[in-house]
Amino acid sequence: MFPLLSFSTALMVFGQPFSLEKSRILEAREKAISSMYCKFSVDGLNTHLHPNSSYSRAYQVWYSGGRTREDLVQRDGQLAGERQISCEGCEQKDLFLEFFTTKSRSFALEKIKGELPESSRPSDPRKLGYVINDYFGLRYVRMDAIFNLPGMGEPTVDKVQLDGLECQRFSWGECSNHWKPTVWVSPSQGNNITRIEVIAPDFQGLVRSELALDAASGIWFPKKTHFELKEKGTLTRRETIRVEKVLFNSPDIDAGFYLDNMNLPEGTLVNFPEEMGDAIIRDGKMSRGARTALRDERRPKPPVPIHAPVNRTWMYFAILSGLLALSTVGVVFWRQKSPAH
């Protein structure tokens, strides 16, 4: 445990620049986690969309060796039941997938060229609770961004009690963008961040995490996180994330990056890069060379004639009746001509 601290800078406390301590904090989970699966629920409010714009979503997120997949299902509102999949490294590491079930029964896997923009990348579950942002973006105001704000100097460091835990509190004065961030870290819980506050002239942001220990891996993670954003003193956004299932460093996690294991709607057409051909989902599995088969199935039938065809049934009936009549006359005539016995 760290001794009681009331010095003005981390340099005086640790005998080293905060940049080294910052790396230790940011890597608390990243170095311990090579792969991760997380299932959780999200409930929130965003008054920027509507004064009573609450939402509820179910998420699953996979991470493995730089590959990430995010699978979202809307649980309420007009989009209830809509599913969105975003996958970096789908099927193979250089392919990217983004799929919406309500828009189309087909999608394209694209080749990744260079770095994907942050707005397109799936969420990295290792950063849960490290972000001042709602909608589980995990990509905008991340901890590494907070630790590198313009004009940020060395922090003030204290040892404080937070929810019954001894924590290290790192506080910064006003940075050049007028933000004042404060971060609480729990050394006894794997150096995980338990609370973040950012005070700015036009908003106040808060994230707090309830940490839990995964006994199988010995890794601490946020079992529950809560985010709040106040603008001019009024609560405008909030979000609560509750983790329902988590799995660390398991080879089973890689299976989540393959289409066969995504439970895609039957008949979904998959457009791969040209040199790889196409596929279609049948019976939960992916069948290659499917574009031609699908085209045959959807080929339109011959158009219906504008005018109804001529009804010739009466003609057939008249001809048949005439033949029967001739046959009857012939039989009668033959019997009259035959010699009597």
N, C-alpha and C positions, 0 to 999 in steps of 0.2 A: 504494500500500500504506500501511497505517497504521503509525505509529512504535511502538516498543516501549512497552507500556502497563503501568503498575502503580499507577495512581491509584485512589482509593477510589470514585469515582462517575463515571457517564457524563457528568454535567454538567461536570466538570473536564476530561474528555477531549475532548469534542466542542464544548464551549462552548454547549451547548443541552440542554434536558431530554431524558431518554431517550424520552419519548413521541414525539418526532420521529424518533429513530432506530428506534424500534419500528415506526412506520409504514413506514419504508423497508424493513425486514426482511420484514414481513408482505406487502408489495406486490411483493416481488422477482419472484414469478411472476404474481401476479394482474394487474398492470398490463401485463405483456408478453403475456399469454395472453387472447385474445378467444374462442377456441374450442379444444377439446382432445378427442382420442380416446386412450384408453389400454386396452391389453389386458395382463392380467397373471395370474399364478398366485399362490395363497395357500396356505401350509401352516402349520399351527399346532397348539397344544396348549392345552387348557383343563381343568385338573384340578377346577375347580368343577363341571363336568358329570360327570366320571368320572376316576378316577386315570390312566387311559390314553386319555383322550378326545382323540385327535388328529383332525385334519380336513384336507381338501384341497379347494380350490374353484378354479374358473376364473371370472374376472371380465372384463367389458368395461364401460367407463364413458365416457359422452359428456358434454361440457359445451359450451354455446354461448349466449352472451348471457343468462345466468341460467337457461337450461333445462338440466336434468341428467337423465341416464338411467343406471341401473345394471342390468346384466344378469348374473345369477349362475347358475352351474351347479354343483351338488354333484358331486364326483368320487369320493366313497367313502362307506362306511357304508350304513345302511338307506335313506337318501335319495339314493343315487347316481343321477344322471340327472335329479333334480328341478331345475327351472328357475324362477327368480324374476325378474320384471321390475318395476322401480320407475321411473316416469318423470314428472318435473315439466315440463309443457310438451309433452305428447304430442299430436301432430296440430296443435294450436294452443296458444298460450302459456298459456291459462287452463284447460287440462285436465290432470288428474292420473290416472295409471294405476298400479295395482298388480295383478300377475298371477302366479299359481302354476300351473304346468302340471299338477301331480299332483292338484290339488283340483277343477278344473272345466275344461270346454271353453268357458266363457263368462266374461266379465268386464265391468265397467262403467267407462267413462271419466267422471270426476266433475269438476264445475266447481270451480275453486279459489276459495275465498272468504277473502280476507285472506291472512295468512301461514300456510304449513304448519308444524306443529310440527316441531322438529328431529328427533324420533324417526321421522318419516314421510318426511323429505326424502331423496332419493337422495344418494349420496356425491359430493362435489365433488373431482374428480381433481387439481385444482390444489393441494390441501392434503395430498397424499401425503407422508408423512414429517414432517408438522407436528403429529402427534397422539400423545398418550400413551393409547393404547387398542388393543385387539385387535379382531378381526372386521371390520377395515377400516370402522369406523363413520365416521371422519373428521368426527364431529359432536359428540363429548362433550368431552373435555379437549383442545381445539384450542389452537394457539399463541396466538390472540387471548385465550383464556380464561387461559392461563398468564401472559401478559403483564399481566393485569388481576386478579390474585388480590387478595383483601382484605388491606389493610395493606401492600401492596407499595410499597417506596420505590425510590430510584435504585440501580442495580446496581453492583457492582464489575466493572471491565472490564480484561481482560488480553489480551495477544497471545501465543498458544500454538501449538505444533505438534500437529496431530492427523492421524494417518495420512499423514504426509509433507506436509501442507498447513499454511500459516499461517492461523490462524483467530482471530477475535475471540471471547473467552469472556465471557459475561455471567452473573454470579452474584449471587443475592439471598440475604440472610439470611432468617431465619425470618419468614414472613408470619403474618397473624393466624389462619390455619387450620393453622399449624405446618408448612406445606410449605416446602421449600427448593429452588427450581428453578435449573438452570444450563443455558444454551443456547450452543452453538457455531455461529458463522456464518463462511462462507468468502467473503470479498470477491472473490477471484479467480474464483469460480464463481457469479457472478451474485447475490452476497449470499444464497445459499441456506443453509438450516440443515442442518448435517451431523450434529448430535447434540443430544439433549435428555435431561436427567436431572432427575427430581423425587424428592426424599427427604422422606418423611413419617414420622410415628411408627409407622404400621401398614403401610407399603408403601414399595417403591423401584421407580420406573418408569424405563425406558430406551428410547429410540428412536435408532437410528443409521442414516444413509443413505449409500449409495455414489452419488455424483453422476456424471452423464454429460452430454455436450454433444450436443444435436441439431443437426447441421451445417446442415440445411435452414433452420432458424429462428433459430439462434444462442441457443437457450434451454437453460439448464441444468435438469436434472430428476433425481429419484432413480431410478437404474436398479435399485437394490435397497434395501429397508428392512427392518430387523429390530427387533422390539419384544419386550421382556421385562418381566414384572411379578413381583416377589418380595414375598411377604407373610410377615412375621415371619422373614425370612431364607430362606424356601423358595420356589423357582420354581414359580409356579402357572399362569402363562400365558406363552406365547411365540407369535410369529407372524413369518413371513418372506414378504415380497412381492417377486416378481421380475417386472419389466416386460419384456414380450416385444415389444410394438409401441407406438409413440407417434406421434401426429400433432398438430401445432400449427397453429392459425390457417388452417385450410383450409375452403373453402366446402362440401367434400364431407361434413363432419361433420354438417351439418344433416339429411342424409338419415336419420340414425339415430333421429330423433324421429317417424318415420312408420311406421304399422303394417305397411304393405306391405314394409318393409325389416327386420322383426323376426323373420322366419322362424317365425311362429306356427303351431301345429298346425292341420292341415286341419279345417275345420268349426267353428272357434272362433267363437262368437257374440260380437259387440261391441255392448254397450248404450251408446249415446251419450246425452248429455242429450236430454230429450224433444223439444226443438225441432229436433234434428239427425237424428232417425231412427236406425235400426240398421244393422248391417252384419254380414257373415259372411266368413270367410277361405276363398276357393276358389282353388285353383291358385296359392297364394302371394300372391294379391291380395285386396283388400277390396271386396266387393260391397255396395252400399247397398240399403236396403229389404229386408233379408234375414229379418226376424223372421217374416213371413207364410210365406215359402218354407220356412223351417226348421220352422215349426209344421206345415205340410203334410207335410213329410218324416217328421216324428216322430209324426204322428197315429196312434194305436193302431188296429190292425185290429179288425174286428168280433169279439166274443168267441166262442170255440168253444162250441157247445151242450154242455150238461152230459150229455145222453143222445145216443148215436149215432143218426143218422137211420135211419129204417126202410129196410131193403134191399128194393127193389122189382124187382130184376133178374129174379127168377123169374117175376114177373107178366108182364113184357115178353116173356120167352121163351115162356111158355105161350100168350100171344095170338098171337105170330108163328107158333108151331107149329100152332095151330088154323087160322089163315088159310091156311097152306100145305096143310094136310089138306083143307080145303074146296075149295081150288083144284084139288087132284088129283082129288077126287071129281067135281067139275064137269066136268073135261076128259074123264074116263072116261065119264060119263053122256052127254055131248054126242056122243062118237064112236059110242056104241051106238045112238043115235037117228038118226044120219045115214044116208040111203039108200045102199045099196051101188052102186058104179059097175060 
